[in-house]
Structure formats: structure tokens, C-alpha cells
Amino acid sequence: MVRGQDRLLSREAQAWDSARICNGELYLEGKPYRSWAHDPVVTEWNNANLTGDPERSWLDLLGETLGDRRHGISLGAGTGWLEEEILRRKLADRIVCLDLFRGSSDAVGLEFRVADLNVVLLPPELFDFVLVHHSLHHVERVEHVIHQAEQCLRPGGLLILHDYVGENREMWTSRKLARLEAIRNDLDLPRGLGAPPMEIPPEVTSRRSPFEQVNSMRILPTLAQLFRPIRFRSWGGILHPLRRHIWDQDFRRRRCSLQQLLEWDELAVREGLLPCFAFGVFSRCIDETPLPQQGDWAELQRVVSLTEEAEREPAAWRRRWRVWGRFLVWKLARSLQV
Ligand SMILES: C[S@@+](CC[C@H](N)C(=O)[O-])C[C@H]1O[C@@H](n2cnc3c(N)ncnc32)[C@H](O)[C@@H]1O
């Protein structure tokens, strides 16, 4: 059993050890990786959502946020490209980078350590900030990691989160599935046997990275117990699930509707569909920090209750067969060019 777990962890490490940044572009297993989030229209919209200014990214915001917090730890840092960028911008002096493998950056101020976050024990009250960038959704024992993050922070320390927080294994809630189908109709996106299905079997999506979205729905509820948000934003509840349907070769043709999609995405999250991504700056509950802005605190509580409601939906495995059936029909139709 443990051997099996070790094998999966080593596959997980292999999947991410291959990531490289070249001329500002991310390469995975030697191939350029582009996602919907890289589209300039999305970037500007996202910047406006996270920082209030379409020209400023969340990294630009980090300078003001961190202030004199100079010593950090990054959980699931991967190759360390982001941490290197943080040092290059002089936002911190030292960052300890934890991951299943040793990152490749040799920047002065970065220190790489190999650790499994599921069981890691961090020294108490040592760090000024904890960074989590797209890694917590790869961890099974989310509660353990967040407890460790909380106790390794000095008083006044901050946790910075930028991560996938949507449905585990991308098994969308029934309300979200219904909305996705409605959008598919409205936009006249391809339908029928040859069109990509709204859900891909977890066994397929996790082949490369076995712990992809393994327990992502636990992230926000656990954070809300131990931390209070100074800033909190969420997005992507519609756009992320639709990525296979929209960001294809025909996308340029349909580009005019991207703005519309972004507006629908915002509306969907406001109306109670689960967002897929969250950005937050959090302080520990026990710190005597000023009360968070009402808006961010209320927004976190709202998304936490949406998440808990979604967690109570009938177990995803009950519809696994349907998802598999739809997926296999799609594969077959594609191979027969239906
Ligand atoms: C999507 S990558 C993000 C990496 C990096 N933070 C970035 O933004 O490029 C997820 C990272 O989490 C790491 N990871 C997954 N499971 C882990 C675990 N149990 N312990 C430590 N790191 C883990 C992976 O090795 C990978 O580097």
C-alpha cells in the first residue's frame, strides 16, 4: 500500500520536475504549455479582479503586502521559477522551497528541500510568509499542511495563496454542469458525439500527475478556520471547465465572445457556482491584526459555504460510469471522425 503511494508520489515529482521556463514561457515535458489563463484578455481581466488595476498583477501587489517580511517558505515550489522572480524583484531575501524534488534554480537566497507535504513537520514560528502557488490542490492531507503553515509563521506572518480550489478531480457539481451545457448551447459550441465531454474521467486526467485536484475542496474551509483574509478573490468557475471547448484551433474565430465569457464567469460565481481558483492574503486568526475588510471576509465565508454545499453532493464515483461512457464514445467518434 505504502509502496503504491511512493510510486504515485514519484510519478507526481517526475511530472513537475520537467517544467522549465524559457523566455518567459512555461514548458512541460519539453512542450510549450499555454492555457486559457495566458490569453492577454484574461490576464488583464484577472489583474483587475486581483489588484484593481488591469496593468498590475498579483505579484506587483505582493511588494506592498509583504512589507518587511523577508524570510519565506514556499510549499510545493516546483522548479522555483516564481520564488526566483520574487527574489529578483527584491520582495524577499530568503525563501525555503519545499517539493518532492529539488528545484533547478541556483539563485542566491533560494534553499531547496525535498519533502512530502502530506507528512512534513515545519519548525514553529520561523517564517515571515508562506507561499502556496498551485500546489495545495496536489496534496491529500490538506488540513495537515495548512496547520503546519499556520504554526510555522511568526506573529504577523502571512500566507499567500494562489491555487485551484474547485471541485475535486474536476467532477463538476450538477448545477455547474447544467450551466455549462446552457453556455454550450448559447455559444453554439460543437455538440454531439465528436465534441469533447464536460468531464474527463479522473483516472485519465490524473495519469500524468496522480494527485491532481485530489482534495482541493478542503483548502478554503480549512484556511477559513485558521486564518482570516486580508484580501480574497475567486474566479474561473465557468472558464476553467470550458477550456477544452473554447481554447481550440477555432478559438481565434470565436475570440469576440471571450469578454462575454469573462462576464458570465463572474456572474456564475456571484450566483453561487463554485469558483475554480482563488487568490488570498491571509493572516493567522490568533494574531492581533486589524479586522479584515468586511467584503473579503464575507466573500471567503460565502465561497466556503458554497464549497461545503458542493462537498455534500452525492459522491462523484456514482457518476463515474457515465463520465467514462461519454469519454469513450468521444474518443471513438474522434478516431472515426464522426
Ligand atoms: C502545479 S505544480 C506548481 C509548482 C510551482 N508552485 C509553480 O507554480 O510552478 C504542483 C507542485 O506541487 C508539488 N507537489 C505535489 N504533491 C506534493 C507533495 N505531496 N509534497 C510536496 N510537493 C508536492 C509538485 O511536485 C509540483 O511541483
The ligand as a Gaussian input file, in Angstrom:
#p B3LYP/6-31G(d) Opt

LIG

0 1
 C        1.257000      22.625000     -10.492000
 S        2.829000      22.399000      -9.778000
 C        3.160000      24.037000      -9.183000
 C        4.626000      24.264000      -8.940000
 C        5.013000      25.703000      -8.624000
 N        4.487000      26.149000      -7.355000
 C        4.608000      26.600000      -9.750000
 O        3.780000      27.481000      -9.536000
 O        5.133000      26.416000     -10.848000
 C        2.473000      21.481000      -8.300000
 C        3.702000      21.219000      -7.469000
 O        3.335000      20.563000      -6.256000
 C        4.307000      19.562000      -5.991000
 N        3.742000      18.533000      -5.123000
 C        2.716000      17.690000      -5.426000
 N        2.493000      16.861000      -4.388000
 C        3.383000      17.196000      -3.417000
 C        3.640000      16.689000      -2.108000
 N        2.939000      15.686000      -1.587000
 N        4.663000      17.244000      -1.413000
 C        5.401000      18.270000      -1.944000
 N        5.181000      18.798000      -3.160000
 C        4.185000      18.257000      -3.892000
 C        4.655000      19.024000      -7.382000
 O        5.857000      18.301000      -7.390000
 C        4.696000      20.311000      -8.184000
 O        5.970000      20.885000      -8.190000

